[in-house]
């Protein structure tokens, strides 16, 4: 599993029987036995951005039904999208498409 880069230390919470590592709008499902000390396995919140992570990026991606979604990569390297799928799952195909560009 690839660690997700986030801008600050995450929180650990449980919602509807699923445990999550949470940082801002990023909700990452983690195993039920996960403790705060284990979060470094899933998220990277180092305070020193790499040179390649130093700039923000925003791109518009057309959805399958013609809707236009705004995909953003923060200076900390965290991707987000304004589609409903990202809001529910914390990931979407629009982000994967933007990463290719």
C-alpha positions as CSV (number, residue, x, y, z in Angstrom):
1,X,0.0,0.0,0.0
2,X,1.3,3.4,-0.9
3,X,1.3,6.0,1.9
4,X,-0.8,9.1,1.3
5,X,0.9,12.4,1.7
6,X,-1.0,14.8,4.0
7,X,-0.1,18.3,5.3
8,X,-0.4,17.6,9.1
9,X,-0.7,14.7,11.5
10,X,-3.9,12.6,11.0
11,X,-6.5,11.6,13.5
12,X,-7.9,8.1,14.0
13,X,-11.7,7.7,14.1
14,X,-14.4,5.1,13.6
15,X,-17.5,5.7,11.5
16,X,-20.2,3.1,10.9
17,X,-18.0,0.3,12.0
18,X,-15.0,1.3,9.8
19,X,-11.9,2.8,11.2
20,X,-10.3,5.7,9.3
21,X,-7.1,7.7,9.3
22,X,-8.4,11.3,8.8
23,X,-6.5,14.4,7.7
24,X,-8.6,17.2,6.3
25,X,-10.8,15.9,3.5
26,X,-8.7,12.7,3.3
27,X,-10.5,9.7,5.0
28,X,-8.4,6.6,4.5
29,X,-9.9,3.2,5.6
30,X,-7.5,1.3,7.9
31,X,-7.6,-2.1,9.6
32,X,-9.7,-2.2,12.8
33,X,-6.7,-2.9,15.0
34,X,-4.8,0.2,13.9
35,X,-3.6,2.6,16.6
36,X,-2.3,6.1,16.3
37,X,1.2,4.8,16.4
38,X,0.5,2.7,13.2
39,X,-0.7,5.7,11.1
40,X,2.8,6.3,9.7
41,X,2.2,3.1,7.7
42,X,-0.7,4.7,5.8
43,X,0.0,8.5,5.8
44,X,3.1,10.6,5.5
45,X,2.8,14.0,7.2
46,X,6.4,15.1,7.1
47,X,6.8,18.8,7.4
48,X,9.5,19.2,4.8
49,X,8.0,19.1,1.3
50,X,10.1,17.7,-1.5
51,X,11.0,20.0,-4.3
52,X,8.6,18.3,-6.7
53,X,5.8,18.8,-4.1
54,X,6.3,22.5,-3.7
55,X,3.7,23.8,-6.1
56,X,-0.1,23.5,-6.2
57,X,-1.8,22.2,-9.3
58,X,-5.4,22.4,-10.4
59,X,-6.9,20.7,-13.5
60,X,-10.4,20.3,-14.8
61,X,-11.5,16.7,-15.8
62,X,-14.6,15.8,-17.7
63,X,-16.7,13.1,-16.1
64,X,-18.4,10.2,-17.9
65,X,-21.7,12.2,-18.2
66,X,-20.1,15.4,-19.3
67,X,-19.8,17.1,-16.0
68,X,-16.6,19.1,-15.3
69,X,-14.8,18.3,-12.0
70,X,-12.0,20.4,-10.4
71,X,-9.1,18.2,-9.3
72,X,-6.5,19.8,-7.1
73,X,-3.1,18.8,-5.9
74,X,-2.0,20.8,-2.8
75,X,1.5,22.0,-2.2
76,X,1.8,19.1,0.3
77,X,1.0,16.6,-2.5
78,X,-2.6,15.8,-1.4
79,X,-5.1,15.2,-4.2
80,X,-8.8,16.1,-4.0
81,X,-11.7,16.4,-6.3
82,X,-15.1,18.1,-6.0
83,X,-17.1,15.0,-7.3
84,X,-19.5,13.1,-5.1
85,X,-17.4,9.9,-5.4
86,X,-14.4,11.6,-3.8
87,X,-16.6,13.0,-1.1
88,X,-17.8,9.5,-0.2
89,X,-14.7,7.3,-0.8
90,X,-11.8,9.8,-0.7
91,X,-10.7,8.6,-4.2
92,X,-12.0,8.8,-7.7
93,X,-11.1,8.2,-11.3
94,X,-10.8,12.0,-12.0
95,X,-7.8,12.1,-9.7
96,X,-6.2,9.1,-11.4
97,X,-6.8,10.8,-14.8
98,X,-5.3,14.1,-13.5
99,X,-2.2,12.3,-12.3
100,X,-1.6,11.1,-15.8
101,X,-1.5,14.7,-17.2
